[in-house]
Amino acid sequence: MVASRSRSNSLVVPQAAQALEQLKYEIAQELGIQLPKDGYYGHMLTRETGSIGGQITRRLVQMAEQQLSGKFGR
């Protein structure tokens, strides 16, 4: 029996796609990384794409922590 796989990187809130895309470009600019205009990332270094992804994750965790601290303050 073969287990069916679902995409683990699909968005829970599809409407967030545009905001995440904007965040990606902002972070790339902050890091001094030029994103390809054609959308093909195959020529980029793994280090560059990893840096962008890591910063996105840090920023999203920070946003969540701020929301939670406001909602569930000490």
Stockholm file with secondary structure:
# STOCKHOLM 1.0

chainA/1-74         MVASRSRSNSLVVPQAAQALEQLKYEIAQELGIQLPKDGYYGHMLTRETGSIGGQITRRLVQMAEQQLSGKFGR
#=GR chainA/1-74 SS CCCCCCCTTSCSSGGGHHHHHHHHHHHHHHHTCCCCTTSCCTTSCHHHHHHHHHHHHHHHHHHHHHHHHHHSCC
#=GC SS_cons        CCCCCCCTTSCSSGGGHHHHHHHHHHHHHHHTCCCCTTSCCTTSCHHHHHHHHHHHHHHHHHHHHHHHHHHSCC
//
